[in-house]
Amino acid sequence: MGTRKVLLPFAGSTIIARVVDALLEAPVDRVFVVVRPGDDALKAALGARPVCCVENPETGGDMLSSLRCGLRAAPSTTGAFVATPADLPSIEPRLVRALLAAFRAGGHGILAPTHRGRRGHPLVFAARYRAELLSAHDGIGLRGLLAAHPDEVGEWPSAGPAVLEDLDTPADYDRSLRKRAAGRGERAF
């Protein structure tokens, strides 16, 4: 992207704050934000939100290394996890609530939201996969978990594309801003 994308402005806030607010308002019990060591700018962008910032010492690490930091920081009594990249600013609290309700009702150990046949985020998974994620799937990440347990994966169909709209390029960011300005990115999930 060429810049700290999670700190870019989005809908009167920042990308990271939008994602965190969606989780907090859903609500989930605890939100862990994995940050680089000494990332004061990101911590400042979160303000006084009740989150736990966890430093990932692997500054060049992949998403799995960040996920592992969050899993290690979570209490051992945690029953399920919601994992999402920080660059999905179109997810909303009601989407997270609906996804969690489907997870509780569905009987699957892993629930992946989908839109038009493609899997997205946030991903919800039972705590029984914690040890596996801490020790396996290097270089593959959460896709490795899904591949290892295909019979445990449920899919939750999202009516809107928010579960797929991560922002990897300036064009992605511009497109998302235009959709929001046009009123199409605000409500559907």
ROLUMPA-99764 format. One record per residue: x negated, y, z negated of N, C-alpha, C in turn; residue in three letters. Coordinates in pm, whole numbers, plus 50000, padded with zeros to 5 digits. Layout:
# ROLUMPA-99764
+-------+-------+-------+-------+-------+-------+-------+-------+-------+-----+
!   n_X !   n_Y !   n_Z !  ca_X !  ca_Y !  ca_Z !   c_X !   c_Y !   c_Z !   r !
+-------+-------+-------+-------+-------+-------+-------+-------+-------+-----+
!     X !     Y !     Z !     X !     Y !     Z !     X !     Y !     Z ! Ala !
...
+-------+-------+-------+-------+-------+-------+-------+-------+-------+-----+
***
This chain:
# ROLUMPA-99764
+-------+-------+-------+-------+-------+-------+-------+-------+-------+-----+
!   n_X !   n_Y !   n_Z !  ca_X !  ca_Y !  ca_Z !   c_X !   c_Y !   c_Z !   r !
+-------+-------+-------+-------+-------+-------+-------+-------+-------+-----+
! 49917 ! 49880 ! 50000 ! 50000 ! 50000 ! 50000 ! 49913 ! 50126 ! 50000 ! Met !
! 49792 ! 50116 ! 49947 ! 49704 ! 50231 ! 49947 ! 49718 ! 50322 ! 49826 ! Gly !
! 49810 ! 50291 ! 49736 ! 49831 ! 50369 ! 49615 ! 49893 ! 50280 ! 49508 ! Thr !
! 49902 ! 50329 ! 49387 ! 49968 ! 50254 ! 49280 ! 50117 ! 50254 ! 49304 ! Arg !
! 50164 ! 50158 ! 49379 ! 50303 ! 50158 ! 49422 ! 50403 ! 50159 ! 49307 ! Lys !
! 50370 ! 50094 ! 49197 ! 50467 ! 50089 ! 49087 ! 50486 ! 50225 ! 49021 ! Val !
! 50397 ! 50318 ! 49047 ! 50409 ! 50453 ! 48991 ! 50474 ! 50552 ! 49087 ! Leu !
! 50507 ! 50507 ! 49207 ! 50573 ! 50594 ! 49304 ! 50713 ! 50632 ! 49257 ! Leu !
! 50759 ! 50751 ! 49292 ! 50894 ! 50792 ! 49253 ! 50999 ! 50709 ! 49325 ! Pro !
! 51107 ! 50682 ! 49251 ! 51218 ! 50606 ! 49309 ! 51345 ! 50636 ! 49229 ! Phe !
! 51444 ! 50691 ! 49296 ! 51576 ! 50716 ! 49236 ! 51566 ! 50789 ! 49102 ! Ala !
! 51489 ! 50898 ! 49100 ! 51478 ! 50978 ! 48979 ! 51388 ! 50921 ! 48873 ! Gly !
! 51316 ! 50818 ! 48904 ! 51228 ! 50752 ! 48808 ! 51103 ! 50706 ! 48882 ! Ser !
! 51043 ! 50598 ! 48834 ! 50934 ! 50534 ! 48906 ! 50976 ! 50391 ! 48937 ! Thr !
! 50905 ! 50329 ! 49027 ! 50939 ! 50191 ! 49063 ! 50934 ! 50101 ! 48940 ! Ile !
! 50826 ! 50109 ! 48862 ! 50813 ! 50022 ! 48744 ! 50923 ! 50050 ! 48642 ! Ile !
! 50955 ! 50175 ! 48622 ! 51059 ! 50210 ! 48524 ! 51195 ! 50157 ! 48569 ! Ala !
! 51223 ! 50160 ! 48699 ! 51350 ! 50107 ! 48750 ! 51363 ! 49957 ! 48721 ! Arg !
! 51255 ! 49883 ! 48746 ! 51258 ! 49738 ! 48723 ! 51275 ! 49709 ! 48574 ! Val !
! 51196 ! 49777 ! 48491 ! 51205 ! 49756 ! 48346 ! 51343 ! 49795 ! 48294 ! Val !
! 51396 ! 49906 ! 48340 ! 51529 ! 49949 ! 48295 ! 51637 ! 49847 ! 48332 ! Asp !
! 51627 ! 49787 ! 48450 ! 51725 ! 49685 ! 48489 ! 51721 ! 49567 ! 48393 ! Ala !
! 51601 ! 49526 ! 48352 ! 51588 ! 49415 ! 48258 ! 51639 ! 49453 ! 48119 ! Leu !
! 51602 ! 49572 ! 48074 ! 51645 ! 49616 ! 47941 ! 51795 ! 49635 ! 47932 ! Leu !
! 51855 ! 49686 ! 48038 ! 51999 ! 49713 ! 48038 ! 52081 ! 49587 ! 48063 ! Glu !
! 52019 ! 49480 ! 48107 ! 52094 ! 49357 ! 48140 ! 52170 ! 49300 ! 48020 ! Ala !
! 52122 ! 49285 ! 47904 ! 51983 ! 49296 ! 47858 ! 51917 ! 49158 ! 47848 ! Pro !
! 51786 ! 49160 ! 47853 ! 51708 ! 49042 ! 47816 ! 51652 ! 49071 ! 47677 ! Val !
! 51616 ! 48967 ! 47604 ! 51574 ! 48986 ! 47465 ! 51445 ! 49067 ! 47452 ! Asp !
! 51347 ! 49033 ! 47533 ! 51218 ! 49103 ! 47528 ! 51165 ! 49122 ! 47669 ! Arg !
! 51100 ! 49234 ! 47692 ! 51038 ! 49261 ! 47821 ! 50889 ! 49275 ! 47799 ! Val !
! 50813 ! 49194 ! 47873 ! 50668 ! 49201 ! 47871 ! 50623 ! 49255 ! 48006 ! Phe !
! 50545 ! 49361 ! 48003 ! 50491 ! 49419 ! 48125 ! 50341 ! 49392 ! 48124 ! Val !
! 50296 ! 49322 ! 48225 ! 50154 ! 49287 ! 48232 ! 50082 ! 49398 ! 48307 ! Val !
! 49978 ! 49451 ! 48243 ! 49906 ! 49567 ! 48296 ! 49757 ! 49537 ! 48304 ! Val !
! 49687 ! 49617 ! 48380 ! 49541 ! 49611 ! 48383 ! 49487 ! 49666 ! 48251 ! Arg !
! 49370 ! 49623 ! 48210 ! 49311 ! 49680 ! 48089 ! 49298 ! 49832 ! 48100 ! Pro !
! 49343 ! 49901 ! 47995 ! 49331 ! 50047 ! 47990 ! 49419 ! 50121 ! 48089 ! Gly !
! 49527 ! 50061 ! 48135 ! 49613 ! 50124 ! 48234 ! 49708 ! 50223 ! 48166 ! Asp !
! 49653 ! 50335 ! 48126 ! 49730 ! 50436 ! 48055 ! 49837 ! 50501 ! 48141 ! Asp !
! 49812 ! 50513 ! 48272 ! 49909 ! 50575 ! 48361 ! 50037 ! 50490 ! 48367 ! Ala !
! 50021 ! 50360 ! 48376 ! 50139 ! 50274 ! 48381 ! 50212 ! 50275 ! 48247 ! Leu !
! 50137 ! 50269 ! 48140 ! 50199 ! 50274 ! 48007 ! 50275 ! 50406 ! 47989 ! Lys !
! 50218 ! 50515 ! 48037 ! 50284 ! 50645 ! 48026 ! 50412 ! 50648 ! 48109 ! Ala !
! 50411 ! 50583 ! 48225 ! 50530 ! 50580 ! 48310 ! 50645 ! 50506 ! 48242 ! Ala !
! 50612 ! 50417 ! 48150 ! 50716 ! 50343 ! 48078 ! 50770 ! 50421 ! 47959 ! Leu !
! 50700 ! 50527 ! 47920 ! 50746 ! 50612 ! 47812 ! 50770 ! 50535 ! 47684 ! Gly !
! 50882 ! 50563 ! 47621 ! 50915 ! 50501 ! 47492 ! 51001 ! 50376 ! 47506 ! Ala !
! 51009 ! 50322 ! 47625 ! 51090 ! 50200 ! 47644 ! 51039 ! 50089 ! 47553 ! Arg !
! 51129 ! 50010 ! 47497 ! 51089 ! 49904 ! 47404 ! 51037 ! 49780 ! 47477 ! Pro !
! 50917 ! 49794 ! 47530 ! 50852 ! 49684 ! 47601 ! 50719 ! 49653 ! 47534 ! Val !
! 50669 ! 49536 ! 47562 ! 50537 ! 49496 ! 47514 ! 50445 ! 49494 ! 47634 ! Cys !
! 50345 ! 49581 ! 47634 ! 50246 ! 49580 ! 47742 ! 50137 ! 49479 ! 47707 ! Cys !
! 50114 ! 49387 ! 47797 ! 50015 ! 49281 ! 47780 ! 49906 ! 49302 ! 47884 ! Val !
! 49783 ! 49312 ! 47840 ! 49673 ! 49334 ! 47933 ! 49628 ! 49203 ! 47996 ! Glu !
! 49611 ! 49208 ! 48128 ! 49558 ! 49095 ! 48202 ! 49410 ! 49121 ! 48226 ! Asn !
! 49320 ! 49047 ! 48161 ! 49177 ! 49071 ! 48179 ! 49127 ! 49038 ! 48319 ! Pro !
! 49204 ! 48960 ! 48396 ! 49166 ! 48927 ! 48534 ! 49213 ! 49040 ! 48625 ! Glu !
! 49135 ! 49146 ! 48634 ! 49179 ! 49265 ! 48708 ! 49208 ! 49235 ! 48854 ! Thr !
! 49144 ! 49137 ! 48911 ! 49172 ! 49100 ! 49049 ! 49260 ! 48977 ! 49058 ! Gly !
! 49324 ! 48941 ! 48948 ! 49403 ! 48819 ! 48943 ! 49529 ! 48827 ! 49027 ! Gly !
! 49582 ! 48710 ! 49056 ! 49705 ! 48702 ! 49133 ! 49827 ! 48711 ! 49041 ! Asp !
! 49945 ! 48695 ! 49100 ! 50068 ! 48705 ! 49023 ! 50074 ! 48597 ! 48915 ! Met !
! 50021 ! 48479 ! 48943 ! 50023 ! 48372 ! 48844 ! 49942 ! 48409 ! 48721 ! Leu !
! 49829 ! 48475 ! 48739 ! 49749 ! 48514 ! 48622 ! 49826 ! 48614 ! 48536 ! Ser !
! 49902 ! 48703 ! 48599 ! 49985 ! 48797 ! 48524 ! 50099 ! 48724 ! 48454 ! Ser !
! 50163 ! 48632 ! 48524 ! 50271 ! 48554 ! 48464 ! 50219 ! 48480 ! 48342 ! Leu !
! 50102 ! 48422 ! 48353 ! 50044 ! 48348 ! 48240 ! 50022 ! 48438 ! 48120 ! Arg !
! 49979 ! 48561 ! 48143 ! 49961 ! 48655 ! 48031 ! 50094 ! 48680 ! 47960 ! Cys !
! 50199 ! 48699 ! 48037 ! 50330 ! 48720 ! 47978 ! 50380 ! 48597 ! 47904 ! Gly !
! 50358 ! 48479 ! 47961 ! 50402 ! 48355 ! 47896 ! 50329 ! 48334 ! 47763 ! Leu !
! 50200 ! 48364 ! 47761 ! 50124 ! 48349 ! 47636 ! 50170 ! 48447 ! 47529 ! Arg !
! 50213 ! 48565 ! 47571 ! 50255 ! 48668 ! 47475 ! 50394 ! 48643 ! 47419 ! Ala !
! 50476 ! 48568 ! 47491 ! 50614 ! 48544 ! 47448 ! 50617 ! 48451 ! 47327 ! Ala !
! 50713 ! 48471 ! 47238 ! 50725 ! 48383 ! 47121 ! 50748 ! 48237 ! 47162 ! Pro !
! 50702 ! 48148 ! 47079 ! 50717 ! 48005 ! 47108 ! 50863 ! 47962 ! 47105 ! Ser !
! 50949 ! 48041 ! 47047 ! 51092 ! 48009 ! 47039 ! 51171 ! 48053 ! 47163 ! Thr !
! 51104 ! 48112 ! 47259 ! 51172 ! 48159 ! 47380 ! 51235 ! 48040 ! 47453 ! Thr !
! 51361 ! 48055 ! 47490 ! 51434 ! 47946 ! 47555 ! 51426 ! 47948 ! 47707 ! Gly !
! 51413 ! 48068 ! 47764 ! 51406 ! 48082 ! 47909 ! 51333 ! 48211 ! 47942 ! Ala !
! 51284 ! 48218 ! 48063 ! 51207 ! 48333 ! 48109 ! 51267 ! 48389 ! 48237 ! Phe !
! 51259 ! 48520 ! 48251 ! 51293 ! 48589 ! 48374 ! 51162 ! 48647 ! 48425 ! Val !
! 51121 ! 48609 ! 48544 ! 50996 ! 48658 ! 48600 ! 51025 ! 48736 ! 48727 ! Ala !
! 50967 ! 48855 ! 48734 ! 50986 ! 48936 ! 48853 ! 50862 ! 49020 ! 48879 ! Thr !
! 50829 ! 49040 ! 49005 ! 50725 ! 49138 ! 49036 ! 50774 ! 49277 ! 48998 ! Pro !
! 50683 ! 49368 ! 48984 ! 50717 ! 49504 ! 48942 ! 50759 ! 49593 ! 49058 ! Ala !
! 50763 ! 49538 ! 49178 ! 50793 ! 49622 ! 49294 ! 50927 ! 49590 ! 49359 ! Asp !
! 51027 ! 49561 ! 49276 ! 51163 ! 49537 ! 49324 ! 51259 ! 49640 ! 49263 ! Leu !
! 51246 ! 49767 ! 49299 ! 51323 ! 49871 ! 49232 ! 51472 ! 49872 ! 49262 ! Pro !
! 51518 ! 49790 ! 49354 ! 51660 ! 49787 ! 49386 ! 51740 ! 49690 ! 49300 ! Ser !
! 51672 ! 49608 ! 49218 ! 51748 ! 49520 ! 49130 ! 51815 ! 49606 ! 49023 ! Ile !
! 51933 ! 49564 ! 48985 ! 52011 ! 49641 ! 48888 ! 52049 ! 49552 ! 48770 ! Glu !
! 52087 ! 49615 ! 48660 ! 52125 ! 49537 ! 48542 ! 52235 ! 49434 ! 48570 ! Pro !
! 52334 ! 49470 ! 48647 ! 52443 ! 49375 ! 48672 ! 52397 ! 49256 ! 48754 ! Arg !
! 52299 ! 49275 ! 48840 ! 52240 ! 49163 ! 48913 ! 52171 ! 49068 ! 48816 ! Leu !
! 52092 ! 49124 ! 48724 ! 52022 ! 49041 ! 48625 ! 52123 ! 48970 ! 48535 ! Val !
! 52228 ! 49040 ! 48492 ! 52332 ! 48977 ! 48409 ! 52398 ! 48860 ! 48482 ! Arg !
! 52432 ! 48881 ! 48608 ! 52497 ! 48775 ! 48686 ! 52403 ! 48656 ! 48706 ! Ala !
! 52279 ! 48683 ! 48730 ! 52180 ! 48577 ! 48747 ! 52163 ! 48496 ! 48618 ! Leu !
! 52155 ! 48565 ! 48505 ! 52142 ! 48496 ! 48377 ! 52267 ! 48415 ! 48343 ! Leu !
! 52383 ! 48468 ! 48374 ! 52507 ! 48393 ! 48350 ! 52510 ! 48267 ! 48436 ! Ala !
! 52466 ! 48277 ! 48560 ! 52462 ! 48160 ! 48648 ! 52360 ! 48058 ! 48597 ! Ala !
! 52248 ! 48105 ! 48543 ! 52148 ! 48014 ! 48487 ! 52207 ! 47937 ! 48370 ! Phe !
! 52272 ! 48009 ! 48279 ! 52331 ! 47945 ! 48161 ! 52439 ! 47844 ! 48199 ! Arg !
! 52517 ! 47875 ! 48301 ! 52629 ! 47791 ! 48340 ! 52591 ! 47679 ! 48437 ! Ala !
! 52479 ! 47695 ! 48506 ! 52449 ! 47607 ! 48617 ! 52385 ! 47474 ! 48587 ! Gly !
! 52320 ! 47459 ! 48474 ! 52257 ! 47332 ! 48441 ! 52126 ! 47305 ! 48512 ! Gly !
! 52070 ! 47404 ! 48579 ! 51940 ! 47388 ! 48645 ! 51831 ! 47443 ! 48554 ! His !
! 51714 ! 47384 ! 48561 ! 51602 ! 47433 ! 48483 ! 51537 ! 47556 ! 48544 ! Gly !
! 51562 ! 47576 ! 48672 ! 51505 ! 47690 ! 48746 ! 51615 ! 47746 ! 48834 ! Ile !
! 51629 ! 47877 ! 48835 ! 51729 ! 47941 ! 48920 ! 51663 ! 48050 ! 49003 ! Leu !
! 51679 ! 48039 ! 49134 ! 51621 ! 48136 ! 49227 ! 51734 ! 48210 ! 49299 ! Ala !
! 51732 ! 48341 ! 49297 ! 51831 ! 48414 ! 49374 ! 51797 ! 48404 ! 49523 ! Pro !
! 51899 ! 48402 ! 49605 ! 51877 ! 48396 ! 49750 ! 51961 ! 48503 ! 49819 ! Thr !
! 51916 ! 48538 ! 49936 ! 51995 ! 48625 ! 50023 ! 51970 ! 48579 ! 50166 ! His !
! 52078 ! 48544 ! 50233 ! 52071 ! 48496 ! 50372 ! 51968 ! 48384 ! 50389 ! Arg !
! 51970 ! 48291 ! 50292 ! 51886 ! 48173 ! 50301 ! 51743 ! 48189 ! 50254 ! Gly !
! 51704 ! 48309 ! 50212 ! 51567 ! 48333 ! 50163 ! 51569 ! 48350 ! 50013 ! Arg !
! 51473 ! 48287 ! 49946 ! 51460 ! 48301 ! 49801 ! 51388 ! 48429 ! 49766 ! Arg !
! 51430 ! 48487 ! 49652 ! 51369 ! 48612 ! 49607 ! 51344 ! 48611 ! 49458 ! Gly !
! 51352 ! 48728 ! 49398 ! 51329 ! 48747 ! 49255 ! 51441 ! 48834 ! 49199 ! His !
! 51459 ! 48831 ! 49070 ! 51385 ! 48762 ! 48965 ! 51416 ! 48612 ! 48963 ! Pro !
! 51320 ! 48536 ! 48919 ! 51333 ! 48392 ! 48903 ! 51357 ! 48364 ! 48755 ! Leu !
! 51449 ! 48275 ! 48725 ! 51476 ! 48237 ! 48585 ! 51437 ! 48091 ! 48569 ! Val !
! 51365 ! 48061 ! 48462 ! 51327 ! 47922 ! 48439 ! 51325 ! 47890 ! 48290 ! Phe !
! 51354 ! 47765 ! 48259 ! 51360 ! 47717 ! 48121 ! 51220 ! 47711 ! 48061 ! Ala !
! 51215 ! 47723 ! 47930 ! 51087 ! 47723 ! 47858 ! 51010 ! 47593 ! 47875 ! Ala !
! 51078 ! 47485 ! 47912 ! 51007 ! 47358 ! 47928 ! 50902 ! 47362 ! 48038 ! Arg !
! 50905 ! 47465 ! 48124 ! 50805 ! 47479 ! 48231 ! 50687 ! 47567 ! 48191 ! Tyr !
! 50693 ! 47622 ! 48072 ! 50588 ! 47712 ! 48026 ! 50449 ! 47648 ! 48030 ! Arg !
! 50433 ! 47532 ! 47967 ! 50302 ! 47466 ! 47963 ! 50252 ! 47434 ! 48103 ! Ala !
! 50342 ! 47391 ! 48188 ! 50302 ! 47360 ! 48327 ! 50250 ! 47484 ! 48398 ! Glu !
! 50319 ! 47596 ! 48383 ! 50275 ! 47719 ! 48448 ! 50143 ! 47771 ! 48390 ! Leu !
! 50119 ! 47741 ! 48264 ! 49993 ! 47784 ! 48203 ! 49874 ! 47700 ! 48250 ! Leu !
! 49901 ! 47582 ! 48304 ! 49789 ! 47494 ! 48339 ! 49787 ! 47445 ! 48483 ! Ser !
! 49889 ! 47472 ! 48560 ! 49896 ! 47418 ! 48697 ! 49936 ! 47527 ! 48796 ! Ala !
! 49936 ! 47488 ! 48921 ! 49981 ! 47571 ! 49033 ! 49887 ! 47687 ! 49065 ! His !
! 49758 ! 47670 ! 49033 ! 49660 ! 47772 ! 49069 ! 49661 ! 47794 ! 49220 ! Asp !
! 49657 ! 47920 ! 49259 ! 49656 ! 47954 ! 49400 ! 49792 ! 47943 ! 49468 ! Gly !
! 49892 ! 47890 ! 49396 ! 50025 ! 47873 ! 49454 ! 50128 ! 47954 ! 49377 ! Ile !
! 50116 ! 47955 ! 49244 ! 50206 ! 48031 ! 49160 ! 50342 ! 47966 ! 49143 ! Gly !
! 50444 ! 48049 ! 49134 ! 50579 ! 48001 ! 49110 ! 50631 ! 47912 ! 49223 ! Leu !
! 50582 ! 47930 ! 49343 ! 50622 ! 47841 ! 49453 ! 50581 ! 47697 ! 49422 ! Arg !
! 50467 ! 47681 ! 49355 ! 50424 ! 47548 ! 49315 ! 50520 ! 47484 ! 49217 ! Gly !
! 50573 ! 47564 ! 49125 ! 50672 ! 47514 ! 49029 ! 50798 ! 47469 ! 49102 ! Leu !
! 50845 ! 47548 ! 49196 ! 50965 ! 47514 ! 49272 ! 50943 ! 47386 ! 49352 ! Leu !
! 50826 ! 47374 ! 49413 ! 50795 ! 47255 ! 49493 ! 50782 ! 47130 ! 49406 ! Ala !
! 50732 ! 47146 ! 49284 ! 50712 ! 47031 ! 49194 ! 50843 ! 46980 ! 49135 ! Ala !
! 50946 ! 47064 ! 49134 ! 51073 ! 47027 ! 49070 ! 51193 ! 47062 ! 49159 ! His !
! 51197 ! 47012 ! 49282 ! 51305 ! 47054 ! 49373 ! 51445 ! 47019 ! 49322 ! Pro !
! 51457 ! 46911 ! 49246 ! 51589 ! 46873 ! 49194 ! 51635 ! 46960 ! 49078 ! Asp !
! 51544 ! 47037 ! 49022 ! 51576 ! 47125 ! 48910 ! 51603 ! 47269 ! 48954 ! Glu !
! 51584 ! 47296 ! 49083 ! 51600 ! 47432 ! 49133 ! 51743 ! 47454 ! 49181 ! Val !
! 51806 ! 47553 ! 49120 ! 51937 ! 47598 ! 49168 ! 51918 ! 47727 ! 49244 ! Gly !
! 52006 ! 47752 ! 49337 ! 52000 ! 47877 ! 49412 ! 52125 ! 47958 ! 49384 ! Glu !
! 52105 ! 48085 ! 49356 ! 52214 ! 48177 ! 49327 ! 52225 ! 48275 ! 49444 ! Trp !
! 52335 ! 48269 ! 49519 ! 52348 ! 48357 ! 49635 ! 52380 ! 48501 ! 49596 ! Pro !
! 52293 ! 48590 ! 49634 ! 52313 ! 48733 ! 49610 ! 52379 ! 48794 ! 49733 ! Ser !
! 52481 ! 48873 ! 49711 ! 52553 ! 48935 ! 49823 ! 52468 ! 49041 ! 49892 ! Ala !
! 52373 ! 49100 ! 49820 ! 52290 ! 49205 ! 49877 ! 52144 ! 49167 ! 49880 ! Gly !
! 52063 ! 49244 ! 49951 ! 51923 ! 49210 ! 49971 ! 51827 ! 49253 ! 49860 ! Pro !
! 51877 ! 49308 ! 49750 ! 51787 ! 49361 ! 49646 ! 51688 ! 49257 ! 49596 ! Ala !
! 51727 ! 49129 ! 49596 ! 51640 ! 49023 ! 49545 ! 51521 ! 48996 ! 49637 ! Val !
! 51526 ! 49051 ! 49757 ! 51418 ! 49033 ! 49855 ! 51336 ! 49159 ! 49878 ! Leu !
! 51383 ! 49272 ! 49831 ! 51325 ! 49400 ! 49869 ! 51205 ! 49441 ! 49785 ! Glu !
! 51097 ! 49366 ! 49798 ! 50973 ! 49410 ! 49735 ! 50906 ! 49511 ! 49827 ! Asp !
! 50824 ! 49594 ! 49770 ! 50764 ! 49704 ! 49844 ! 50614 ! 49679 ! 49861 ! Leu !
! 50577 ! 49624 ! 49974 ! 50437 ! 49591 ! 49999 ! 50364 ! 49691 ! 50087 ! Asp !
! 50440 ! 49769 ! 50164 ! 50378 ! 49863 ! 50257 ! 50447 ! 49999 ! 50245 ! Thr !
! 50383 ! 50104 ! 50295 ! 50451 ! 50235 ! 50298 ! 50582 ! 50229 ! 50377 ! Pro !
! 50587 ! 50147 ! 50481 ! 50711 ! 50134 ! 50559 ! 50822 ! 50072 ! 50474 ! Ala !
! 50788 ! 49972 ! 50391 ! 50887 ! 49912 ! 50300 ! 50943 ! 50017 ! 50205 ! Asp !
! 50853 ! 50097 ! 50149 ! 50892 ! 50202 ! 50055 ! 50984 ! 50303 ! 50123 ! Tyr !
! 50944 ! 50351 ! 50240 ! 51025 ! 50448 ! 50314 ! 51162 ! 50391 ! 50348 ! Asp !
! 51166 ! 50266 ! 50392 ! 51293 ! 50202 ! 50428 ! 51385 ! 50192 ! 50305 ! Arg !
! 51328 ! 50156 ! 50192 ! 51407 ! 50144 ! 50070 ! 51461 ! 50280 ! 50026 ! Ser !
! 51380 ! 50382 ! 50036 ! 51425 ! 50518 ! 50002 ! 51538 ! 50563 ! 50095 ! Leu !
! 51523 ! 50533 ! 50225 ! 51628 ! 50572 ! 50321 ! 51759 ! 50498 ! 50292 ! Arg !
! 51750 ! 50369 ! 50262 ! 51871 ! 50293 ! 50229 ! 51940 ! 50350 ! 50106 ! Lys !
! 51861 ! 50383 ! 50006 ! 51917 ! 50440 ! 49883 ! 51982 ! 50574 ! 49913 ! Arg !
! 51916 ! 50657 ! 49992 ! 51971 ! 50787 ! 50027 ! 52101 ! 50773 ! 50106 ! Ala !
! 52110 ! 50668 ! 50185 ! 52232 ! 50644 ! 50264 ! 52342 ! 50579 ! 50181 ! Ala !
! 52309 ! 50541 ! 50056 ! 52409 ! 50482 ! 49968 ! 52428 ! 50334 ! 49982 ! Gly !
! 52344 ! 50268 ! 50062 ! 52361 ! 50124 ! 50083 ! 52282 ! 50041 ! 49983 ! Arg !
! 52183 ! 50098 ! 49915 ! 52100 ! 50018 ! 49826 ! 52141 ! 50027 ! 49680 ! Gly !
! 52244 ! 50101 ! 49650 ! 52278 ! 50130 ! 49511 ! 52364 ! 50021 ! 49446 ! Glu !
! 52460 ! 49965 ! 49517 ! 52561 ! 49887 ! 49450 ! 52558 ! 49736 ! 49478 ! Arg !
! 52532 ! 49697 ! 49598 ! 52548 ! 49555 ! 49632 ! 52441 ! 49470 ! 49565 ! Ala !
! 52484 ! 49354 ! 49520 ! 52389 ! 49254 ! 49472 ! 52442 ! 49120 ! 49512 ! Phe !
+-------+-------+-------+-------+-------+-------+-------+-------+-------+-----+
***
